[in-house]
Structure formats: C-alpha cells, structure tokens
C-alpha cells in the first residue's frame, strides 16, 4: 500500500531534455515526476518520495540534528520531499540571508539554496518574484482570506466538544461546532 501511495511510472518517463527519469514500474522519488497524462500513478502527491527505489524512507532512523533546531532530516520521512518546515523560504530575507543566523533553516550560497531543510520552492534565486508561500498565487502569507470563505476574512473558530474551557473565547454564544453532536 505504501508503495502505491508513493507512486510509480506506468511508462518510461523522460524529462524535457529526453533524460530518463524512471523506467516503467519504478517508484517515483519526487512529486515533480507525477504527470497528468496517464503515465504515472499515485494515491496522493504528497506521499511521493516516501518509498523510492532506494527503499522505505519512512523507516530511516538517523536522529542526528547538526542544526540543533530539532530538524532531523534522517529520521523517518516528512511530506512533501522530506521537508520539515513548510514555506521555509520565509526564514530568509529577500537576499537569501537567514533572518536569524543562529537558527538558519535555509540560505542562498550564491548558486543554490542550502541549509538544514529541503527548500520549499525550487531553486529560484533571491530577487526573483517567487515568494515563500508557493501555494498562494501572489506568493505571500495571509492573515485574511481573499474571497474564498463564506464566514468572512477569518475562519470560524470552535472549541473541541471535550474542551475544559466551557466557553469559546472567540465566539461566546457557540462553544463547539453546532454540526457535531456532544459525546
């Protein structure tokens, strides 16, 4: 099941330059290899890379942490691409220098991004219009929803049914989601 979740080639896969990426039947190492033309199969793109031709990446047990940040890239596997901090480009300034050099996640070394995590944005050089929040069209983080939510600029907040608070600090008239039944 884990191999099927990861994804595999249904035909030989080639990149734009004609270089073979994966032979038919081989497991894929990156979601970038998934295609929408029927030549690959995967249950969910974020799992691609979890079980590659090199084996079960989820079974990795190297808990070394040279950064001291708790970023153990050799321990198990994290989606996507074994990246531990999503949108980690935001940890560096516009020139690619870490905001906090003592807790550096990634930095630009003049030719590529390096550091203590897998870059969450390709290899766009500093100064290019690529923002850190790659899943947003403008590349920026948001506090307010732009026009996607019926509840307004902020999503509604409900306390879990089992909350010990007894009240919802953000919405005192409704503690928990009214669609849920109490336990």
N, C-alpha and C positions, 0 to 999 in steps of 0.2 A: 504494500500500500504506500509506504513512504517513497519508494522509487517512482511510482505512478504520480504521486503528489509532486515530486520534483520535476518531472517532465523529461521527455526523450524525443529523439528525432524519428520521424516516420519515413523520412527520405534523407539522403546525404544532404547536409546543409553547408552552404558556402557563403562567405561574406561578400561584400560589394566588389572586392578585388579578385574574387574567384578562389580564395583560400578556403580549404576545407575546415569547417568549424566542428562538425560532428558527423560521424557516419550513421547510417540508418540503424536504429536500435540503441544507439548510445545515449546515456544520460546527459542532460544539459548542465553546464556549470554556471550559467547566468540567465536571468530573465531576459536579457538583451538578445538572447538567441531564440526566444519564442517568436513564432510567426503566426499571422492570422490567415495564412493561405492553405492550411491543412497539412503542412509539412512537419509540424510538431504537435505534441500533446502534453497537457499538464492539467492537474486538477485546480491549481491556484498559483498564479505567477509568483507570489511572494515566497513560496517554498522552493523555487528553482535555485539550486546550489546546495540544498541540504543533503542530497545523496548524489554524488557525482561519480564519474568513472574512477576516482581516487578512493571511493568508499563512503561510508556513512559519516558525514561531517558532524552530525548531531552526537556522535559517540566520542568526539575529541575531549580529552581530559587534561589539557595543559592549562593550569590556573595561574600561570605566571602573569604578573602585571607590572611590567617595567615602568609604566607611566605613574603608578600609584593612584590612578583615578578609579580603580575598580573596573577597568576596561580589559577584561580577559578575553582577547580575541581567539585564543586557542582553546577555550572552554566551550564545549557543545557548539551550537550554531545559532545565529540570530537572523531573522528575516529583516529586510532583504539583503542578500550578498554578504552575510555575516557582519553587517553594520550594527554597531551597538547604540549609536546616538543618531536618531533621525534628524535631518536638516542641520547636520553638523557644520555646514559652511557658515552658519550664523556665529560660530565660535571664533571666527577670524574677521578682521576688518576688511575694508574694500581692497586693500593691497595684499591680502593674504597673510597678514601677521596676526598671530593669536591675540585676542583681547586680553587674555591672562596667560603670559608665557609659562607660568608655573603649573598651569593646568591645561596645557596645549592638547587639543584633540587632533587638529589638522593645521597644516600651514603650507604655503606655496614656497617651493625651494628654487624657483627660477625657471623650472621646466615642467614640474608636475606637483600635485598635492601629495604630501607625505604626512606621517604622524602616527597617532595612537588609535586611529579608527579608519574604517573604509570610507572614503569620500562619498557623500550622498548627493552627487551632482555631476558625474562625468569628470572631465579634465579641463573645464573652461578656465582660462587664465583670469587672474584678477583684472578688473577693469572692463571685462565683457559684461553684457547686460543680463547674464544669468544670475538670478537671485537665489538665496539659500533655500527658499520654500518652493521646491520644484513642482509640487503638486498644485500650486496656485498659478493661475495664468500670468500674474504680474511678478511672481517670484518673491513676494513679500509675506510676512506673517500678518495675521489679522486678530484683532480683538472683537470686531464686529463682522457679522455675516453680511455679504454684499446684497444678495437678493434671493437667497436660496432657502430661507427658513420662514415658515408661516408664523412662528412665535415672536418674531421681531429680531432685533440685532443680536441679542444673546439667546442661546437656547434656554428653555425652561429648566429649572433645577428642582429635582425632587429628592428627598432623603429616601434611603432604602426602607423597606417595610419594617425591618428589625432595628431601626435606629433607636439608640437610647436617648436621643435628644427630646423627643416628644413634640417637637415643633420644627418647622422648616425655617431657618433663619433668613432665607431669601424670599420666601413665599409663605407667610404665616397662616394663610387661610387654607392651604392644602399641603399637608405634610408629605405624603407619598403619592406616586403616580396613581391617579384615580382609575386607570385601566387595570391595575394589579389588584388582586384580592389579598386580604390580610392572611397571615399564617396562623 
